[in-house]
Amino acid sequence: MKIIGIDPGSRITGYGIIRKEGNRLIHVDNGAIFTDAHKDFPLRLQRIYRGLTEIIENHAPDAMAVENIFFATNVQSALKLGQARGAAIVAGVNAGLPVYEYSALQVKQAVVGHGRAAKEQVQKMLKALLNLPEVAQEDASDALAVAVCHAHSVGLNTLRGKLK
């Protein structure tokens, strides 16, 4: 199973792609989509959508995992983050991907083992889990963590679907 994880942001949207083979997690790709803060906001959303659409077409993942919004410094920031998140989700849905959402607490729990882990702990654990040559860029690292969280949760999600 190939999973794309997304760390949405209106300025930088991170992505991370992993493959789950049995109990093994294999790094495929990671990076970030940068938007121009001087451009109109709708054009920035378009950049996120088109960038993720291209990445999805190139890598053909089986599922998308997106980090939930849990904190924003102000209402305007929260709205922009929500819109960026929406652009990412639409890119996944339009590609026919099932989209799963995870809180930061769930992501940290899945990667490090406890939900209050520091960002540096998550990055170091990802480097070890995925055998990365170096710590990934911050937004890409967050996205890889979301993908790993989904890889660890996929069996539970399937079971939940059967119980409904």
N, C-alpha and C positions, 0 to 999 in steps of 0.2 A: 504494500500500500504506500502510495506517495502522498505526502501531506504538505500543503503550503500553510505556513503560519504567518499572520499579519499583525504588526504593531502599528495601528493607524495613527496618523498625525497630519495636521494640516500643512506643516512645513516639511516634515520628513516622515515618510511611511516606510517602515522596515518590513522586509519579507525574508522568510527562511524556508527552505524546502528540504525535507528529509524523506528517507525511505525506511519503512519498517519491514524487516524480513525476519519473521519469527520473533525472537526477543532482541534482535540486533537493530540498532538505529544507525542509519548511514546518512551522512551529510551529502546533499546534492548541490545546493547553491544557497547563497544568501546575499543580501544587499539592501539598498535603500533607494527610494524614489524621492528626489528632492524637488520641491516646488519653489518658484520664484516669489518671494514675499512681496515684491513690488507689482506683481500682476493681480488683476481682478480675481476675487476669490473663486467665482465659477470656473475660471480657466485653471486654477490650481486643482480644483476637484476633477476637472477633465484630465489633467496630467496624471493624477493618481489612478483614475479609472483606466485610462489608456495604457499606462505603464503596467498595471497589474494584469490587464487583459492580455498584453503581449507576453508577460512572464508566464501566465497560465497556459497560453497557446504553445509556448516553447517547451514547457516542462510537463504538461498534461498531468497535473496532480489528480488524485482521486477524491480529495476532501480539502476544505478550507477551515482553518481554525483562526478565530479573531479574538483579540483581547477586548474585554468589556471596559467601558469607561468607568472609572471609580473615583477620579479626583480631577478637578480643574481649578485653577486659581481664581477664575471669575466666570460669570455666566456667559460672556461673549466667547471665552476660550472653550467652554463646554459645548456651546452650540457648534463652533467650528470643528471641534474634535468629533462631535457626533456626525456632522456632515461628511467629514473625511472617512469616517468609519462606514457610513452609508455607501459612499462611492466604492469602497473596497468590497463590501458585501455584495453590491449589485454586480461588480465584475465577476465575482464567484458564482452568483446565482445565474447570470447570463451565460456562463460557461457550463452550466448544468451541474455544478458542484454542490454537494451538501455542505452547509455552513454551520459550524459549531462555535459557541461562544464560551469563553472562560474568564473568570475574574483573575486579577493579579495574584490573589491569595491562592487560588487553585493552581496557577502556573508555578508559583514558587514551591508549593507543596509537592507538585509532581516532579520538579527538577531537582530540588535540594533536599526535600524531606520535611521542611517546615515552612509555613506561610509567611514568616517574618524575616526571611533571608534577605541579606543585603544584595544589591545589584551585582556587586563584585563576586559574591559567592555563586550567584546564578551563572555569571559569565565563566567563571573557572570550572564549574561543574559541566557546563555545555562543552567547553573545550575538551574536557576529559571524556564525556559521554560520546561525543561525535568525532573524537580524534582530530580536532581542528589544529592546524599548524600554529595558529595564534588566536587570541580572543577576537571575536567578530566585532564590527562597528556596533555601537550601543543599540541603535534601533533594530539592526539586523539580528543582534543577539537576543533582544526581547522577542522578536518574531520567531526565531529558532526555538526559544523556550515555549512559546505557545504551541508550536508544532509538536514538540516533545510531550507537552501536556496532553495533547490530543492522542498521540500515539499510545500513551499510558492509559488513556480513558476510553479508547475506542471500543473495547469489549463491554464496558459498563454502558456506553451509549447504545450499543446494539441491544443489550439486555433491557434497558429502559424502554426502547422502542417496541419491543415484543410485549412488554407488560402493559402498555397503554391500550 
